[in-house]
């Protein structure tokens, strides 16, 4: 199952995503599947503030979670996942920033990467939850770099939503189900 969860900064989307992933994991355990619960963190340990945010997030998650820190190339890890595993990618916005600005991926390469995540989830029958930020609520930026980033992110949102069974937007901690649920 593919799930897409979005929301603004500090909207509660990460907490909601983690609770949803835990629910999928617990259901898999009830069916006696030998599944894993994985949190793919796309943020880099760049400074003291980020170190603290990472520590806080890890402390809030129970020990059942296995954290994978991967900022760009998720395919090798996802290739090794198995049926019933639950994988939470947090978050698409940071991943996009990493591959767009540091690796200079083209839009085609970015789209191929995201589609490969979805293809692997379908083929291997694991749950894939993708978390992203809503950043398109304002007037489009006249800055070309910001515009390009927003365009790419919104394009990815459309690709993922089209292929997802569950689509949720979280605002002030309240989930709105746009698809599934």
N, C-alpha and C positions, 0 to 999 in steps of 0.2 A: 504494500500500500504506500502510495506517495501522499504526503501531507505537506501543505504550505501554510506557514503561520507568519503573519506580518503585523506590524504595529509601529507606532512612533517610538522615539527614545523614551525609556522608562515607562512604557505602556503596560507592562506586565506580560509581554509576549514570551520572554524567556521562561518565566515561572509556568505559564500556561503550557508551553511546549514541553517542558520537563515533566509536568504532570501527565500530559497526553502520552508521552513516550513511556513513562512508568506504567500507565494503564495498558498500553499495548504489550509491554514486557510481562506484566502480571498475567495477562490473558494467555500469552504464549507459555508461561510457566504452568498455568492451570492445565494446558493441553500437553503437558510433559515434554515440551520441546526444549532441547538443550540450547537455549538462546542466550545471547549476550546483549547488554545494554551499553551502548557507546555514545559518547559525547565528543564530536569532532569540533575542536576549538580552532577557529581560523585566525584568531588574533595572535599577533606576535608579542612576545615579552620585550617591549620596546623601552619602557621606562618604569620608574617606581610606581607611578599611578596605575599603569597597566598591570604590574605585578600584584598590586593590592587588589585590583578588580578581579583578577584571575583567582587569587587566593580566596576572596569572598565567595565567588561563584562555586569554587570547588568545595568549600566548607559547607555550603548550603545543600549540595547534592549528597545523597546517602552513598555509602560504600559500594552499593550495587553497581554504580556507574564505573565504566572504564573510560578514562579521558585520553583522547588522541589529539595531540597538537600538530596540526598540519595546515599551513597557511596557503598552499597553492595546489598541490597535486594530490587530490583525494582518491583518484582511481586505484592506485595500488592497494590502499587499505580496503576500499569498497569491494575490490575484486576478491578479497579473502573472506568477506562476510558470507554468512550462510542463512538458509531458510529459518525464519523466525527471529533473527537478530533484529534489534531496534537501534537505528542509528539516527542521532540528532545532529544536524549540521548547524552550528551557531557561530557566525552567521554569513549569509550570502553577500551582504553589503561589504563586509570586511574582506571576504574572499575576492570579490570583484575588484576592490581597490588594490589588493595585492597583485592580482594577475594583470590588471589593466595598466597600472602605473609602474610597478616594479619589473614585471616580466614582459611588458608591452605586448600582451596577447591581442590578436585581432578579434573583432566581434565574432568572426567565424570560428576561431579556435575556442573562444569563451563558450559559444553556443554548443559546440561539439563536446566540450568538457561536461557541461551541465546535462546535456542529453545522455551522455555516457553514464552519469550517476543514476539517472532514471532507468535507463536500459538495464544496468546491473541489478538494480532493486527489483525490477520485474522478472528478470531471468532467474535470479537467485532467491526470489521470494522473501526479501527482508523488508521491514518497515523503514522507510526513509522520511524523516521529518526535516524540512528545510525552513529555517527561520530567516526573516529578512526585515529590513526597516522600511517604513513608509516615508519617503522623502519627497514625494511629488505633490504635496498638499499646497505648495505656494506657487507664485508666478515663476515660470521657467527663468533660470539664470541666463544672463547675457554673456557670462564667462564661458568660453568655449570648452575648457576642461571640465567644468561643472556640468555643462549641458551634455557633453559626451558621456560622462559618468551616469547621469540621470537617465539618458536615453538607453544606455546599455542595461542598466538595472531594471528599468520598466519593461524592456524587451524580454529580459530573463524572467521577470515576474509573469508575463503573459505566457511564455513557453511552459513554465512550471505549472501554473494554474490550469492550463489546458489539459495537462497530463495527470493532474492530481485528483484523488478521490475525495480528499478533505482539504478545504480552503477556509482558513479562519483569520479574521482581522481582530486584533485585541486593542481596545481603547480603554484607558483608565481601568485596566484590569478586567474589563467585561468583553468576553468573546462574542463576535458576530460570525455566524456560520454562513459562508457564501456558497459552499458546496459541501455536500456530505453532512455528517454530524448527526 
